[in-house]
Every structure is written in structure tokens, then in C-alpha cells.
Amino acid sequence: MNRLLFLIAFSFLFQFNSNAQEAINNYKYIIIDNQYDFQKSEDQYQLNSLTKFLFNKYGYEAYLQNDEFPSDLGANNCLGLKAVLKDVKGGFLVTKVQIDLVDCKNNVIASSVIGRTKIKEYKKAYNRALRDAFATYQNFDYKYNGNAGKETSMTNQPVVEVKETEKVPEEAVDVRKKEEVKEVVKDTVEPEVETVEEQAIVTPSAANKKEILYAQPIDNGFQIVDTEPKKVMILLYSGSPDMYIVQGKDAVVYRSNGAWIYAENSGEGLQVKKINLKF
């Protein structure tokens, strides 16, 4: 049952991710409030500066509200999306947050998965939950397309959102591997923390990103081999040409924005990695 729920949830996210990314590409900047609605002071727990740091690290151009804006953004705030961090209620002793991207007319353009943690210390809990929620935007290949400020219709801009009422298992919304409590995020907003987390993501083999994998047709799917050639895994048909089930594992391989992604439910969360797969 868990495997079926995982595949359903993953298919749901896959269906909407490309549309949401296209909508975000219409905007040039990300604007972050100095204080979110649930905070008692500016940049409490360093959440606002961490939000800015994460967006800038993964290719966006982000500014805090009290930063000096570029001249075009200062003249027209519709060039940017506002990043709104929400404190999601519900769940015993669980800290949950979600990141909305909102346009200048208060339309929600995209919503992240819900980041969650049971860490008790507030600062560490909010930092960890924010990083987990940010996985949605981290996996987008953001490229501004020059359409900022133009009129857009919300009927053509579906929102990526995983709601609590959908009862998606926690394995499907935790996109990155959770570490033990003793290895939780550091109190400071520094790139070294991110380096540790990125090393936790696994690939289907011990190969690095640049290794080329080749798909060889077999009955009911493909055999995947490396350059030796050595068998890496078996992919089974799922009914969609853009998604395959990995034989013997709670894992799938799917195509997103022209790239092939390996995603595995290890029992400790959902782990994802781009692979260089040739058919």
C-alpha cells in the first residue's frame, strides 16, 4: 500500500511540476518579507535570511524587503514574486511550513511541499522544515524568460500543492533524506550545511553524475547498463512513456523538463537524483 501511495503522490507532483516551473520563469525576482506573519520579530530564527540564501543558491535572484532593489524592480514590483512562508498547523509536536510564491495581485503562483520535522528546539526545527519545503524550488531548472510584468491568467497557471487532506504519506513529501537529530541543521545560515545534505542524496549505483547509463529493451521494460557494460537496474513499464518502475525497489525513474530523475523511497524519506540515461 505504501508503494502504491508513493507512486500516486509522485505522479501527482510530476504532473504539475513543469507547469509551475513555466509560471515561475515568467518572473525575474523573488522578494522576501523581513518578517513572516507567524514571527514575533524580523528574521526570527534566521528564517527570512535563510529563505533568501536558498533562493539565490539555486539560481533565483532574491532580495529581502529592506534590501536595495534593482532599479527595474523598484519601479515595478510585478517583476517579482513574493515568497511567503506559512506555519502549517496540525500534527502533535510537529513543526510544518510551506512556501508560497505570490504575484503582485496576491495570486498564489506555486506552493511547495510541506516541510516537517519533530525537532523540539524552535530555531533548528523551523530551519529544517524550511529546507525540506524548499526542495520543490530547488529541483526546478529556473530560467527567467523575459515575460515579467505581463498580464497572466491564473486559469493557465496551476498551483503545485500537497495538502494535508490528500493524506500523502510523509515519505512522499520528504524529498531529501532526513538526518538523525544530532545531525540537524546548524544554527547559522552557511553553505557548509547544504554541502552535507547534498551528499546524502543517493544514485541508483555508485556512479557519479556524469556516468552515462544505457537502456536496452527487454520484455516489459528496459535493462539499464553502465559503460562497462554492467547491469545497474531493470525498469518496468508503468503505463506512461515518461515514468518507469524500478524492479525490486520502491523507486521510479521519470522524465522532468528533458532530464531523467531517479527517485527512491528508502523508508526514511524520498531521495531523488538526476541520472544521465540514454534510450
Secondary structure, 3 states (H helix, E strand, C coil): CHHHHHHHHHHHHHHHHHHHHHHHCCCCEEEECCCCCCCCCCCHHHHHHHHHHHHHHCCCCEEECCCCCCHHHHHCHHHEEEEEEEECCCCCCCEEEEEEEECCCCCEEEECCCEEECCCCHHHHHHHHHHHHCHHHHCCCCCCCCCCCCCCCHHHCCCCCCCHHHCCCHHHHCCCCCCCHHHCCCCCCCHHHHHHHHHCCCCCCCCCCCCEEEEEEECCEEEEECCCCCEEEEEEEEEECCEEEECCCCEEEEEECCEEEEEEECCCCEEEEEEEEEC
